[in-house]
Amino acid sequence: MEPGTAATLRAVGTARPQAEDLVQVFNELSAARYADDAPTDLIPVQISARRVLPLSSPDISARDAFLAVEMLADRGVSAAGRPEMLVDWPLQFAKSLLKTACLC
């Protein structure tokens, strides 16, 4: 089984997917998106990201929460040459916004 297929099965098939599997699936699918099928390409990511954000469980880390929200919000087609998503990027981006806001 290819690593991407295994990550997709783990991400979609578990109650609480790992952030690393979610990012791997996102990166593999987003590289192959075209405008006409972009909404359906990310269905595995959408399913998995919703499972990362439990409705009543306070034990989610800030990193995983920011990552899942970013995955749910991304519905566009990426520009060519965009760097791959990293597990810590959404949280680091939020922290950089906070630092910028505090300097004003």
C-alpha positions as CSV (number, residue, x, y, z in Angstrom):
1,M,0.0,0.0,0.0
2,E,1.3,3.4,-0.9
3,P,2.0,5.8,2.0
4,G,-0.6,8.3,0.8
5,T,-3.3,5.6,0.7
6,A,-2.4,4.4,4.2
7,A,-2.6,8.0,5.5
8,T,-5.9,8.6,3.9
9,L,-7.3,5.4,5.4
10,R,-6.0,6.2,8.8
11,A,-7.3,9.8,8.7
12,V,-10.8,8.9,7.4
13,G,-11.1,5.6,9.3
14,T,-10.3,6.7,12.9
15,A,-12.4,8.6,15.4
16,R,-9.5,11.1,16.2
17,P,-7.1,11.3,13.2
18,Q,-3.5,12.3,13.9
19,A,-2.5,15.8,12.6
20,E,0.4,14.3,10.6
21,D,-2.0,12.1,8.7
22,L,-4.4,15.0,8.0
23,V,-1.5,17.1,6.7
24,Q,-0.2,14.3,4.5
25,V,-3.6,13.7,2.9
26,F,-4.2,17.5,2.5
27,N,-0.8,18.0,0.8
28,E,-1.3,15.0,-1.6
29,L,-4.8,16.0,-2.6
30,S,-4.2,19.8,-2.9
31,A,-1.4,19.2,-5.3
32,A,-3.7,17.4,-7.7
33,R,-6.7,19.8,-7.5
34,Y,-8.3,21.4,-10.6
35,A,-10.9,24.2,-10.4
36,D,-13.8,22.0,-11.6
37,D,-13.4,19.3,-9.0
38,A,-11.8,21.2,-6.1
39,P,-14.8,21.0,-3.8
40,T,-15.0,17.2,-4.0
41,D,-11.2,16.6,-3.9
42,L,-10.9,17.5,-0.3
43,I,-13.8,15.4,1.1
44,P,-11.4,13.1,2.9
45,V,-9.7,16.1,4.5
46,Q,-13.0,17.6,5.5
47,I,-14.2,14.4,7.1
48,S,-11.0,14.0,9.0
49,A,-10.7,17.6,10.1
50,R,-14.2,17.5,11.6
51,R,-13.2,14.5,13.6
52,V,-10.1,16.3,15.0
53,L,-12.5,19.0,16.4
54,P,-14.7,17.1,18.9
55,L,-17.8,18.8,20.0
56,S,-17.4,18.1,23.7
57,S,-13.8,17.1,24.3
58,P,-11.5,19.7,25.9
59,D,-8.3,17.6,25.4
60,I,-7.5,19.0,21.9
61,S,-4.2,20.8,21.6
62,A,-4.1,24.4,20.2
63,R,-1.9,23.1,17.3
64,D,-4.5,20.5,16.3
65,A,-7.4,22.9,16.7
66,F,-5.8,25.5,14.5
67,L,-4.8,22.9,11.9
68,A,-8.3,21.4,11.7
69,V,-9.9,24.8,11.3
70,E,-7.4,25.7,8.5
71,M,-8.2,22.4,6.8
72,L,-11.9,23.1,7.0
73,A,-11.5,26.7,5.7
74,D,-9.3,25.8,2.7
75,R,-11.7,25.4,-0.3
76,G,-9.8,27.2,-3.0
77,V,-7.4,26.1,-5.7
78,S,-3.8,26.6,-4.8
79,A,-1.4,28.5,-6.9
80,A,1.3,26.5,-8.6
81,G,4.5,26.2,-6.5
82,R,2.7,26.7,-3.1
83,P,4.7,25.1,-0.3
84,E,3.3,22.1,1.4
85,M,1.2,22.5,4.5
86,L,3.1,21.8,7.8
87,V,1.4,20.6,11.0
88,D,2.5,23.6,13.0
89,W,1.9,26.3,10.3
90,P,-1.6,27.4,11.3
91,L,-0.7,27.9,14.9
92,Q,2.6,29.7,14.1
93,F,0.7,31.9,11.7
94,A,-1.9,32.8,14.4
95,K,1.0,33.6,16.8
96,S,2.6,35.9,14.2
97,L,-0.7,37.7,13.8
98,L,-0.9,38.2,17.5
99,K,2.6,39.6,17.7
100,T,1.8,42.0,14.9
101,A,-1.3,43.1,16.6
102,C,0.5,43.7,19.9
103,L,3.1,45.9,18.2
104,C,0.5,48.4,16.9
